[in-house]
Amino acid sequence: MKILIQNGRVLDPASGFDAKADVAIAAGRILAIGKVPTDFSPAKVINATGCVVAPGLVDLAARLREPGYEHEGMLESEMAAAVAGGVTSLVCPPDTDPVLDEPGLVEMLRFRAEKLHQARVLPLGALTRGLNGETLTEMLQLAEAGCIGFGQAEVALANTQVMQRALQYARSFGYTVWLRPQELYLGKGVAASGPLATRMGLSGVPVAAETIALHTIFELVRATDARVHLCRISSAAGVELVRLAKAQGLPVTCDVSINSLHLTDLDVGYFDSRTRLTPPLRQQRDREALRAGLADGTIDALVSDHTPVGADEKDLPFAESEPGATGLELLLSLTLKWAQDEKLPLGQALACVTSRSAQVLGASLGTLAGALGKLFVGGIADVCVFDPQDAWTVSPNALRSQGKHTPFGGYELPGRVRATVVGGHLAFAAQSNYNATGG
């Protein structure tokens, strides 16, 4: 399909390009930025007046709930939520049911996703069979089936010998291991350790649960030289350890969730189960350190940590409720809100959900390497068109995700997505004056 995006502010954080220009798309690629060929005849024209034309968002943490948890989210609903939020590529963790530890399961998920013609799904394979922490999976076969890395999702890997062997194996094939730093036994609480958790009688997760795991991971990275991506750093101490590890040249990257970037343990309020999250919300000093770490590049990417949870699992006493919140449709707006709060340039903020996220994936993308999270002539046409001035109020029931629980319900947020193009296909167009129209 030929698409023409007219009169928008084209902003590519990777190259620094920032100018009013038209964008022509043909055969799934960007044909022109700026001067459009005179003989170009588009099937769709998108009026982007007053809008930003940016690379499609790359989300490094989004659960799609298939297979196994269809009552909490269907692939159709979650993919629709992704493109409505401007997300064109997303990484899904392996903690499905059954776990993504067999090539056939990975191939089935990718086939189902491709048939929907929505966002691009990049699955993580399980690091150990059944995520049991005992036996390594056949990483080579899983990679051939389409896995872009391997991890344990939220399941802590307690056996350091297994972790060492996993890193050695991954290093020999150039794979990246994705780990959320959490010590198994200290990480069993439901809220961040501190005065609030103590006062409310909630079992706590100390910062040491994160830092002990980070020390272990870094020592094994030194021994194996394997690439590790650290998922959802949550504490000031954790940020400082990552900063030190990077200064020492360790091949590590990390991300932070939109929840930890904007909320603190005080938002738990009176046992609000919408704020029952993993990792748990920590104190204000941690949130400020996370914001600073994302701004200075210590933290590589911002993620939605999209985890749709059904009403039966969420509408329970705080400690009994299932952790998680919907986030795909909020990622862009919460990125813009962080930029406004911190008075950061728009391009710097967008880089955290586009080019910097794509850099984390690196060579694991195969033929997509160097193409995602960028806008350039000849590149893959993954585009997000949004109006940065159009504020909207988060109404959970209006979200496209099957998961309606979010701690940001009622928030007024900046930025509304007007159109999303994935691989040259118009995957989403808002019902407004910015609709795609026939050319």
N, C-alpha and C positions, 0 to 999 in steps of 0.2 A: 504494500500500500504506500502511495505517495502522500506525505503529510507536509503541510507548510505551517509553521508557527510564526505568527507575525507580531511585530511591534513590541516584543518583550525585552526585558533586560537580561541578556545572556550572561550568566555568571558561572565560570568553571574554576573552582578552587584549585585544581591541580596545576593549571597553567597560569592562573591569575587573570585570565581574560574576563573583562567586565565592561560590557558596552551594549547599547541598544542595537539589536540586530535581528534579522529574520533567520530562521533555521529551516532548511529543507531536508526532508527525509525520504529516502527511496530504498527499496530492497533491504530493509532492516538496518541501513547504515545512514549516517549523517552525510548528506550530499554537499551541503554548503552551510556556512555560517557567515551571514552578512550579505554578500552579493549572490542572489539566487539566479540560476541560469534562466534566460528569457523564455526558453522552450519548456520550462518545468510546469507541468500541469497536475496539481495535487488533487487527490480524491477527497481529502479533508483539509480544511483550513481552521486553525485554532487562533482566535484573536487573543493575544496575550498582553494587550494594553494594560499597563499598570502592574503587570506580573513579572516575577522572576522566572527565567527559564534555566533550570539547573540540572545537573546530572541526576539520574534516578538514585534514590537512597539505597544504601547497602546496609542491611541490618544483620548484625553478627549473632543475634540470639532471639529466635522466635519459634515457639512451639506451635505446631499445626494440629496437634491432637489426633493425627492419624498415622498409623493404625492404633486402635485400642481404646481411645478416649473420645469417641465420636459424640458422646452425650455432652462433652464440654466444648467441642469445637469440630466442625466438619472442614475438610480441606477446602471446599467451595467457599464457605463463609470466611475462613481466615485468609485465603488468597484474595478475596474481594476486599477485605479490610486492608490488606497490604497495599494494593494499588490505590485504594482510596486515600491512603496515607502517603502516597508518593514513593513507596518502597518498591523497587524493581528487582532486587536480588536479596534473598534472605538465607541465613544459615539456620538449619533446624537441628537441635540436639538429638542424641540417639535414644532418649528415654521414652520411647513409644512402647506399645504392648502388642506384639512382641518387640523386644529391643532390636535396634538396627545393628545386628551382629551377623547377618547373613546377606550375601550379595543379592539374592532374590527379593528380599524385603526392600533393599535400597532401590533396586531397579523398578519395583512396583510403585514405590512412592514417587520416583522421578517420572515415570510414565503417566501416573495419575495427574501430577502437577502440570506436565507439559500439555496434556489434553485440554486443560482449562484455559490455556493461553493468557495467564495472568503473570504474576511475579515469577522470577527464576528461583528455583529451590536448589540450595547447595547443602546436601545432607552431611552431617558428621556421623561417622561410624563409631560403634562402641569400641572402647579400648580393650575391655575384657568381656568375655562371654557372659551375657545376661547382666552386665555391669556388676558382676559378683566380686570383682577384684582378685580373682584367682587365676584364670586362664586367659592368655592373650588371644585376641581374635586373629583371623587371617587378614591382616591389614592389606596385603597386596591385592587379594581378591576383592575386598571392599572398595579399595581405591579404583580398581578397574571397573567396578559397578557404578562409580560416580561419587564416592565419598571424598571430601576435600580436606579431611583431617579426622582425628580420632580423640574421643574424650569419654568422660565418665558422667557427664551432665551434673546432677547435684549429688551423686553418690561419691562420698569421699573414698579415696584409694589409700587404705591404711597400711598395706603391705609395701614397704619401701623397696623390697627386692623386686616385686612385680613391677613397680613404677620404674625402677632402673632398667629392667629388661625391656619394658615397653619403650622407653626413651632410646635405648640402644638400637632396637629394631627400627623405630621410626627414623632415627638418624641415618641408618644405613640406606633407607629408601628416599630420604628427603621429605618425609611427612612431618606435619606439625601436630603436636599433641595439645589439646585444649583441656585445661584443668581449672576448676574453681578451687582456689586455695582455702581449704577448710579441714582442720584436724578433726578426725572422726568423733572422738569422745567429747571434746570441748564444744563441738558444733551441734549438739543435740537439743539446744534450747529453742525457744520460740520468739524471743525478743533480744535486742542487744543488751548486754550487761550494763548496768548503770542505775542511778537513783530511781528512774521511772519504772524499770522492770522490778526492782526490789519493792517499791511502794505498791505496785499492782500485783505482786505475787506471781510474776511470770518467770519461768526458767530462762536464764540468761545465756547468751553466746558471747564470750569475752573476745576482745580484739586479738588475744593470743591465739585463738582458734585460727585466725587468718595468718598471723605472722609466723607461727610455728610451721604451718604448711608452706609458706613462702620460703622460709629458710631451707626446708627439706628439698623443695623443688629446685631452688637455685644451686644447692650443692650437687644435686644429681645432674643438672644442666652443665655445671662446670666439668663433671666427670664424663659426660657423654657428648657434649656439644650439640644436643638436640634442640630444635626450635620448639618453644612452648608459648602458647597464648593463654594468658591468665584471664579467666572470665569473672567479671563483676567484682572488681576490687571495691571494698566498702569502708575502709578506715584510713585515717591520716597516717598511721604507722605503716600500713600496707603501701600507701603511695610512696612514702619515703624509702622503703625497701626496694620497690620497683625502680625508683629513680637511681638508687645506688647500683643496682644490678645492671641497669642500662649504661651507667657511667663506666662500669667495669667491662663493658663489651659483651655481656651475655645476650644470646639471641632470644630475647623475650619481648613480647608485646602484651598489652592488657586493655581491657575495656571497663566501662562503668555503666550502670543502668540509669535510665531516666528517673527511676524512683529514688535511688540514692543521691542523685544529683540535685533533686529538688526538695526532698522531704527529710525529716528527722524523726527520732523516736517520739517526740512530742506530738506528732501527727497521729500516733496510735490513739490519742484521746481517751475516750471511755471504752476501751476494748473494741475498737473499730476493726472488724476482721478484714476490711478492704486493705488495711495496711499490714496484714500478715503476709510477709514477703520473705523471699530468700535471695540474697542475704538479708538479714534484718536491718531495719532502719537504725542508723546510729546517731550520735550526738551532733550538735551543730558544728563543732570544730572538725569533725570528720567530713561533714558535707562541704565545708569551706575548703578543706584540703583537696577533696575530690574535684571541686570546681577549678581550683588553681592548677591541679595536675592535668586536667583535660585541656586547659587553656595553654599551658606551657609545653604540651606534647609528651609529658611523662605517661599520661594515659592516652592511648592511641585512638580510641573510638568510643562513641556513645551508642548504646544499644537500647532497644525497647524492652528487652527481657519479657516479651509477650508470652503470657501463660494464661490462656482462658480457663476459668474455673466455673463449674456449674453451681447453681443456686444451692443445691442440696449439700455440696461440699464447702460452700463459703458461708452460708447463713447458719453458723454454729458458734459456740463460745470461742473466743479468740484462739486459745491454745489448741482447740480441736479442729479448727477450720483448716482447709487446704491452702498452703501458701501460693501466691501468684496473683497477677493482675493483667488485664488486657492492656496493650500498649502500641500495637502497630499503627493505629490511626492517630496516636498522640506524639510519635517520635519527632516529626518535623516541627510541630508547634512548640513542644517542650525544648527543642534545640534553639528555636528562635527566642523563646522566653529567657533561656539561660544567656543568650547573647545580649539581649536587652538588659538583663539584670547586671551583667558584668561589663556592659558597654564595649562589646567586642565587635569587630567588623563582621558583616554578614558572611563574607567568604571564608573567614577563619572558622566560624561556627559550622557552616555547611560542610567544610572539609571533614569534620568529625563523624559525619554520617554518609560521606561519599568517598572521596579519594583516600583518606586515611584508613577508613574501614577496608577498602579494596586492597590497600597496601598490606594489611594484616594477612589477607588471603594469599597474596603473592603468587608464587609459582604453582601453588596447589590448584589454581584456576585452570591450568592447562592452556587451551587455546583462548580462553577469556582473559588470561593474564595481561595486564596493562590496558585492558579495555573498559572494565567496570569503573564506575565512579568518576568518569571523565566525559567531557564534551569536546570532540575534535573531528575535523573533516576526515571521513573514512572510518570513524569509530562506530561501535555498536550504538544504535539509537535507543538508549535508555534515558528518558527525559522526564523530569517533574516540573510542571508549570504550576506555580502557586502565587497567591496574592498575599504579600507580607503585611498589608495594612488591614486585611479583613479579619477582625477578631470574631471568635465564636465561643460559645459556652458548651462545655463538655456535658452532654446528656447521655448517660450510659445506655439507655434504651434505644437511642438513635444510632449507636455504633453498629457497624456491619459485622463485627466479630460476634460469634456466638457467646463469647464470654462478656458479660455486661458489668463485671466488677472492676472498678478502678478507684484508687484513692484520689483521683483528680476530678471526680464528678462535681459539677457545679463551678469549676474553675473557668475563668475567661482567658483564653489563650490566643496568641497572635498567629496569623498565617492559615490560609485555607487552600487546599489543593484544588486546582481547577482542571487539570488533565495529567494523565500519566501514560507515557508511551514506553512499551517494553519490546525491545528488539524490532522497532518499527511498527508495532501493532498498538493501536489506540486501546489500551486496556481499561481506562477510566476517563470519563468526562463528566464534570459536575453539571447539574441542571441549573444553569445560570446564563448570564450574558456572555460568559466565556466558553460556552459550549462549542464543541467541534461542529463545524457546519460543512456541508458539501461545497467543494470548490468548483 
